[in-house]
Amino acid sequence: MARLRGQRLRSFALAAALAGLVLLAFGYRGATAPPAVRRLTVHIAGTVPFERLRVVLLADIHAHGPDMPPRRIAALVEAVNRLRPDVVLLAGDFVGNSALGRSYTPAEAIAPLAGLTPRLGTFAALGNNDLIAGAEAVTQALRAARVRVLDRDAVEVGPLALGGLPPRGRDTEATAGAVRETAAAMGRLPGTGVLLAHEPDYFPLVPQGIPLILAGHTHCGQIALPFWGPIRTGSDYGRRYGCGFIREQGHSLIVSGGIGTSHVPLRLFAASDLWVVDFLPAARGPGRP
């Protein structure tokens, strides 16, 4: 009887080990699969005439080995260029935070982004992991790659007044102040307001006069369970702003699942993605994403 129980325990342990290996393989395949391409069309009205403006949003590159070495970032850059964007927006976290595999300096992580070829430029907001790696080093690397960092300021890009927020801290007054300062800078420009931030948790603080906010950070959970969803999102709001397109109180939020991974090179039931947002002129009335 004891021998039979021992055999059953060994069989159970072997089955559990095999299931674990299959799960790890499935998760690593998810981490290295090409990102899904999400699409949204937004009609806007404004004083700046245009025919179409295509914006591609990338978030959370998290350069580190084995799943996101610079050579893979270079391949992703080529894929983005094939989408023929007018503008590329980068929603932070360029450097990795995993203890597994090889780490890369900000310069090594960001250098492939110099290959982006949008007609009107590439713009970025920094993420929380960029602060850990060193905001100045990340900013310098982005400038060397011809990427403009937006931090509490704004720029006119075609029909858009594009603003960018810094990484969100725990100081609630500083967070609200960053939103006010950035919104004021956007308000001094013509065009429809579009706000770029790393964290979606800024969303409830953004004035309704800014119709669209673009963010990342959550990885759509990165590790999700069937019939349950993501284990955690990294957002103080849990799943409320966890992923995808959200509309609340007269304005909209896109939360990208990002293209890299955080801490472990695995994605389970939370695909990586990038967003293609096509802005078209509205026939009449204000634009409404």
HUQUIFEN-V589770 format. One line per field, one symbol per residue. ss: DSSP state (h for helix, s for strand, l for the rest). Layout:
# HUQUIFEN-V589770
ss = ???
This chain:
# HUQUIFEN-V589770
ss = lhhhhhhhhhhhhhhhhhhhhhhhhhhhhhhhlllssssssssslllllllsssssssllllsslllslhhhhhhhhhhhhhllllssssllllslllllllsllhhhhhhhhhhllllllssslllhhhhhhlhhhhhhhhhhllssslllsssssllssssslllllllhhhhhhhhhhhhhhhhllllsssssssshhhhhhllllllsssssllhhhlssslllsslllllllllllllsssssllsssssllllllllllllsllllsssssssssllllllll
